[in-house]
Amino acid sequence: MEDKVIEKVDFTNEELETNYYECTFDKCNFSGKTIGRVIFERCTFKECNLSLVKASNTSWLNVFFIDCKMTGINFSLSNRFGLSVEFRNSILSYALFTEMKLKDTCFTRCDLQNADFMETDLSGVKFTECDLAYASFHHTNLEKADFSTARNYALNPVANRLRKAKFSRYGLEGLLTGLGIEIVD
């Protein structure tokens, strides 16, 4: 399917095409759906519910998510992410990005509580005004990542690559948590 606006479709009861190119999904429901071997290229998802989607062998190429709910989605089962994937004002709590390459991805005003970024390439990623409470970072490449406006993160600088990463001075406590250092006022 190419260059279509797809509005208010409940894909939990509808079948998906195998290819979507330059399509916009507006207020669609995919919750709990198994999306296997589907290619979304240059697509936009607006106010969609993708919670608990099973994205096995799915390709997300140059995709934009705006105001979406994606609680518990396992992106690490996806076939691949394209050069440009962006998340804005979206709920990604409990999302799994384990062992993915997400270089230069933008997360803007997203809820990433309990998200799993273990062994993920997040070099150059921007976490603009994101909540990262209980997000997991271990053996993660965070070189040149921007946490300067992010909040509630806790990551061990010894267990992650942080060269040239940006942090606010007010968020430095999140870098010390895993080191067993006691911070007093």
C-alpha positions as CSV (number, residue, x, y, z in Angstrom):
1,M,0.0,0.0,0.0
2,E,1.4,3.4,-0.9
3,D,0.7,7.0,0.1
4,K,-2.6,6.4,2.1
5,V,-4.0,7.8,5.2
6,I,-5.4,5.0,7.3
7,E,-7.7,6.3,10.1
8,K,-9.3,4.6,13.1
9,V,-8.7,1.0,11.9
10,D,-8.7,-1.7,14.6
11,F,-6.0,-3.9,13.3
12,T,-6.6,-6.4,16.1
13,N,-9.4,-7.6,13.8
14,E,-8.0,-6.7,10.4
15,E,-5.2,-8.2,8.4
16,L,-2.2,-6.1,7.5
17,E,-0.6,-5.6,4.0
18,T,3.0,-6.8,3.7
19,N,4.3,-3.3,2.6
20,Y,3.3,0.2,3.6
21,Y,5.1,3.1,1.9
22,E,4.6,6.7,2.9
23,C,1.4,5.9,4.7
24,T,0.0,7.6,7.8
25,F,-1.8,5.6,10.5
26,D,-4.0,7.9,12.5
27,K,-5.7,6.7,15.7
28,C,-5.3,3.0,14.8
29,N,-5.3,0.1,17.2
30,F,-2.6,-2.6,16.9
31,S,-2.6,-3.6,20.6
32,G,-1.5,-7.2,21.1
33,K,-1.3,-7.8,17.3
34,T,1.4,-10.1,15.8
35,I,3.0,-8.0,13.1
36,G,5.3,-10.4,11.3
37,R,7.2,-9.7,8.1
38,V,5.6,-6.3,7.5
39,I,7.6,-3.4,6.1
40,F,6.7,0.1,7.2
41,E,8.8,2.6,5.1
42,R,8.5,6.3,5.5
43,C,5.3,5.9,7.5
44,T,3.9,8.0,10.3
45,F,1.9,6.7,13.3
46,K,-0.2,9.3,15.1
47,E,-2.1,8.5,18.3
48,C,-1.9,4.8,17.7
49,N,-2.0,2.0,20.3
50,L,0.9,-0.4,19.6
51,S,1.0,-1.8,23.1
52,L,2.2,-5.4,23.4
53,V,2.6,-5.7,19.6
54,K,4.7,-8.7,18.6
55,A,6.9,-7.2,15.9
56,S,8.8,-10.3,14.8
57,N,10.7,-9.7,11.5
58,T,9.0,-6.3,11.1
59,S,11.0,-3.5,9.3
60,W,10.6,0.1,10.5
61,L,12.4,2.2,7.9
62,N,12.3,6.0,8.4
63,V,9.2,5.8,10.7
64,F,7.8,8.6,12.9
65,F,5.7,7.8,16.0
66,I,3.7,10.8,17.4
67,D,1.5,10.6,20.6
68,C,1.5,6.8,20.4
69,K,1.1,4.2,23.2
70,M,3.7,1.4,22.9
71,T,3.8,-0.1,26.3
72,G,5.7,-3.5,26.4
73,I,6.5,-3.6,22.6
74,N,9.5,-5.7,21.9
75,F,11.3,-3.9,19.1
76,S,14.3,-6.2,19.5
77,L,12.4,-8.9,17.6
78,S,12.1,-6.5,14.6
79,N,14.0,-7.3,11.4
80,R,15.5,-3.8,11.3
81,F,15.1,-0.1,12.0
82,G,15.8,2.4,9.2
83,L,18.2,5.3,9.2
84,S,15.7,7.7,10.8
85,V,13.2,6.6,13.5
86,E,11.7,9.2,15.7
87,F,9.5,9.0,18.8
88,R,7.6,12.1,20.0
89,N,5.3,12.4,23.0
90,S,4.9,8.6,23.2
91,I,4.6,6.1,26.0
92,L,7.3,3.4,25.6
93,S,7.3,2.1,29.2
94,Y,8.6,-1.5,29.3
95,A,9.6,-1.4,25.7
96,L,12.5,-3.7,24.7
97,F,15.3,-2.4,22.5
98,T,17.9,-5.0,23.5
99,E,20.9,-5.4,21.2
100,M,19.5,-3.0,18.6
101,K,21.3,-0.4,16.5
102,L,19.4,2.9,17.2
103,K,22.2,5.3,16.3
104,D,21.0,9.0,16.1
105,T,17.4,8.1,17.0
106,C,15.4,10.9,18.6
107,F,13.2,10.4,21.6
108,T,11.3,13.6,22.5
109,R,9.1,13.9,25.6
110,C,8.7,10.2,25.8
111,D,7.9,8.0,28.8
112,L,10.7,5.3,28.7
113,Q,10.2,4.0,32.2
114,N,11.5,0.5,32.6
115,A,12.6,0.4,28.9
116,D,15.4,-2.1,28.2
117,F,18.4,-0.7,26.3
118,M,20.9,-3.4,27.3
119,E,23.7,-4.0,24.7
120,T,22.1,-1.4,22.4
121,D,23.9,1.1,20.1
122,L,22.5,4.4,21.2
123,S,25.4,6.5,19.9
124,G,24.2,10.0,19.0
125,V,20.7,9.4,20.4
126,K,18.8,12.3,21.9
127,F,16.6,11.8,24.9
128,T,14.9,15.2,25.0
129,E,12.7,15.7,28.1
130,C,12.3,12.0,28.5
131,D,11.6,10.1,31.7
132,L,14.0,7.2,32.0
133,A,13.1,5.9,35.5
134,Y,14.3,2.3,35.9
135,A,15.4,2.1,32.3
136,S,18.2,-0.5,31.9
137,F,21.5,0.4,30.3
138,H,24.2,-2.3,30.4
139,H,27.1,-2.7,27.9
140,T,25.3,0.1,26.0
141,N,27.0,2.4,23.5
142,L,26.0,5.9,24.6
143,E,28.8,7.8,22.9
144,K,27.6,11.3,22.0
145,A,24.1,10.5,23.4
146,D,22.3,13.6,24.8
147,F,20.8,13.2,28.3
148,S,21.0,16.9,29.0
149,T,17.2,17.4,29.5
150,A,16.4,13.7,30.4
151,R,15.4,12.8,33.9
152,N,15.4,9.9,36.3
153,Y,18.1,7.9,34.6
154,A,20.5,5.7,36.4
155,L,23.4,4.1,34.6
156,N,26.8,2.8,35.5
157,P,29.6,4.7,33.7
158,V,31.9,1.7,34.1
159,A,29.4,-0.7,32.4
160,N,28.6,1.6,29.4
161,R,30.4,3.6,26.8
162,L,29.9,7.3,27.5
163,R,32.5,9.1,25.5
164,K,31.3,12.6,24.7
165,A,27.8,12.0,26.1
166,K,26.0,15.0,27.4
167,F,24.5,15.2,30.9
168,S,23.0,18.1,32.9
169,R,24.8,18.8,36.1
170,Y,21.5,18.2,37.8
171,G,21.4,14.7,36.5
172,L,24.9,13.6,37.5
173,E,23.5,11.7,40.5
174,G,22.1,9.2,37.9
175,L,25.7,8.4,36.9
176,L,26.8,7.7,40.4
177,T,24.0,5.4,41.6
178,G,25.6,2.2,40.4
179,L,29.0,3.0,41.9
180,G,27.9,2.6,45.5
181,I,28.8,6.2,46.3
182,E,26.8,7.9,49.0
183,I,25.6,11.4,48.0
184,V,24.9,13.9,50.9
185,D,23.5,17.4,50.8
